[in-house]
Amino acid sequence: MAQFRVEFVLDQASGKYLAEMYHPDNQAELLVRTEALYPTEAAAVLGLVQLFKNAVLQFPQPGEPVRKIGKPKQAKAAKKAKKAKKAKKAKRGKKRK
């Protein structure tokens, strides 16, 4: 089971705490860093716990289809324009030969 290393760091400029989460397999790889939002280290811990809770609440229920995150779908007009441009290029290439 993956275990993340989390460090809470005091930002000297603002005097507030931020959280840094590191990759479970490569402890030197920083995955994510929050902004310096938290007035105390305890508040930073609670803030990070709340982030995880919010993420878990968005998980699909058992039996629900999983939403895939991918490239946003292009509008139909944009697809048609791209296809027409590609066809025009191909047609020009044939004329030159």
N, C-alpha and C positions, 0 to 999 in steps of 0.2 A: 504494500500500500504506500502511495506517495505521501511524503511528509514535507511540507514547505517550511523553510526557515524564514521567520519574520523578525525584522529588527525595527525598533522604534528609535528614531533619531531626532534630536533637538536641532531645529533650524536656528542657527545663531542670528541670522538677519531678522527673523520675525519673532523669535522666542517661543515658537509653537512647534509641536511634534508632527512628524510625518512617519508613515509606515513604508518599509521596503520588503517585498516578498521575493525570495530567491527560488530558482528552479530546483525541484527535488532530486534530480539526477546529477545536476551540475551546480553545486553550491556557489560557484563564483558568478553564475549567470543571473543577473537581476531580471525578474519577470515584470514587476510592476512597482511603481512608487506613487504614493498618494501625494497630494499637495500638503503643505504644512498648514493644517487646519485645526489641529487639536491643542487645546490649552495645556493639557497634562498628558503624561504617558498612559495613564489609566483611560483617559478619554480616547486616546489613539487605539488602544486595545479594543474598547467597546465599539468604536467606529469601524474597525476592521471586521469584528464579529458581525456587525449589522450589514456590512457589504456582502459577506458570505451568506447570511440569512436571506437577503434580498435575491441573491443569485439562485439559491436553492428553491425559493418560492416560485421561480420562473421555470423550473424543470418541468417537462411534460409528465402528466400522470401516467401510471402504468397502462399500457394499451393504446395510448395516444400516439399518433405519428410524431416523429422527431422532426423539428424544423431544421433544415439545413441552411447554413450561412454560406453564401457564395457571392458571385458577382451580381450586382443589381441588374434586373432585366431592362433591356433597352426598350424604348417606346417603339411601337410599330413603324411610325413615320421615320424614325432614325434608322431602323433596320433596313427599310426600303431604300432610303437614300444611300446608305452604305453599300447595299447590294447593287444598286444602279451604277454607282461610281466604280465599283469593282468590275462590273460587266463592261463599262465604257473603256476602262484601262485595258482589259483583255482584248476588246475589239480593236483598239488602236495598235496593240502589239501584233495582231494578226495582219493588219494592213501594211506594216513596215516590212514584213517578211517577204 
